[in-house]
Amino acid sequence: LGFEIFDRNNNNLDLTQLESLSLMRGASDVMSSTLTNVLDLHRLERGQLKLAQKPFHLVAAVTNSLTTVREAALGRGVTLEHHNDDHNGHGVKELVVVGDQPRLEHVLASLLGHAVKHSPRGGVVTVYVSCSDEEEKDGQDDGEEANWRTSTAHQQPLIPSKRRRV
C-alpha cells in the first residue's frame, strides 16, 4: 500500500527512481512472503494452521504457479514448459481436486522458482501433470477418486557436483 501511495504522489519519477522503486517493491514482497511463511510454520507446529478444503482445477493452479515465476525465468534465460498427460482418457485439464489452492500454488511457485534459479541459461524447467485410475494402496477402488501427480524436472542438479558428498 505504501508504494501505491508513493506512486500516486510522485508522477514525475525518473528512470533510475522507478527502477529503485521496483527493486524496493520486490524486496518488500519477498520479506512479506518470508514473514508469512514463518508465521504459517509456527501455526503448523502448534496445530493451528487451517487449510482450505475447496474444489479447484489442478491444471489452473499449476498454470498460476508458472505465471508467478515466468518473469524470473525470462530474466535468467530459462524456458518453462508444462505438459498434461491425459492417461487412460482422464481429462487432466478438467481434473478437480479438493484442497487449499493458494497454498498449493505458493508451494509450486517456490519449487519452480528454485528450479529456475539453479538452472543454467538456456535451461528448461518442465512441469508434468498426470492422472491415473490405479487402485489405492489399500486395494480398494471406489471409482470416484483418481490419483494425480505433479512433478517438475530441470536439467541441472540442485547441488553442484563439487559441493555434493557421496
PyMOL commands that set and color helices and strands:
alter all, ss='L'
color gray80, all
select helices_A, chain A and resi 2-9+15-45+58-76+87-89+92-94+101-117+161-163
alter helices_A, ss='H'
color red, helices_A
select strands_A, chain A and resi 54-57+79-85+96-99+124-132+147-154
alter strands_A, ss='S'
color yellow, strands_A
deselect
rebuild
show_as cartoon
